[in-house]
Amino acid sequence: MVNFISIRDLRPGLSNIIKKINQKFDRYVITRHGKPEVVMMSYEDYESILETLEIESDKALMKRLKKAKEDLKAGKGSSLDEINKELGLV
């Protein structure tokens, strides 16, 4: 969930807002004079976004993921049980 809050309103409730960000993964857009300036989010949320950007910037990996998605739609692939058997885990 994204919430908008002015710098003026942020200051007195900062501790409570940080608590909400960490507990509920809320995101806050901090505004100044009605214009968005900064985004506040949990560190875990931030790391997740960076990881997604890194994956999406890897053209070879994205090509393999697209191929895998197409293979699954075409009925190609293995079940988890089949993979576990191949790996000798069952």
N, C-alpha and C positions, 0 to 999 in steps of 0.2 A: 504494500500500500504506500502511495506517495502522498505526503502531506506538504503543504506550503505554509511557511511561517516567516514572519519578518524578523529581522535582527532584533528589533525592539522587544518583540514578544518572546523571542528565543532566550534571551538573557535570564529572566527570572525563573524559567522552567527548564533550564538546561539539564540539570541532573535527572529530572523526570523523563525528559525526552530521550536522553541517552539510555535510560532504563528500558523505555519502550522499543528503541532501536535494537537493543541486544536481546530482549525477550521475544519480540514479535516480528523482528526483521522489517520493521517499518522503515521507510526512507523519508527524509525531509529535504525539501528544497528551501534554502534560506534565501529570502528576497531582501533587496535593498531598494527603497523607493519604488516598490512594486515590480521590480525586475529580478528574475532568477540570477543568483550569484554563485551559490555553492550547494553541493549535495552532501548530506550526512547519511551514512549507512553503517551497518555493522562491518567490522573488519572481515569477518567470514564472508559476508555478502560481496564485499570489495574483491577479496581474493578469488571468489568464484567467477566474478565478471572478468577479471584479468586472465584467468585460466581459459575461459571461453574465448576471449579475444585471441589468445595465443594459439589455441586449436584452430580457430577460424582463419588465422593468418598463415597457417601451414597448408599450402596448396596441395601438396602430395597427400597429406592426411585427409583433407577434405575430399579429394578425388576418391580415395579408398573408402571413406565413409559413404559417399554417394553410391559407389559401386555395391557396397554391402547392403545398403538400403534397397537398391534395385534387385539384388539377388534375393533378399527376403520377400519382396513383393512377388517375385517369380516363383517362390516356393523352394528356392535353393537354401541350403543351410543345414545345420545340425541342431538337434535338441540338446539341452543341458545334459541329459542322461547319456547321450551318444558321445558328447565331448568328454564327460567324466570317464567313460569306458576307455576311450582312446588314450586318455592321460593315465589310466590305471588307478583311478581314484575310487572305483567301485568294485 
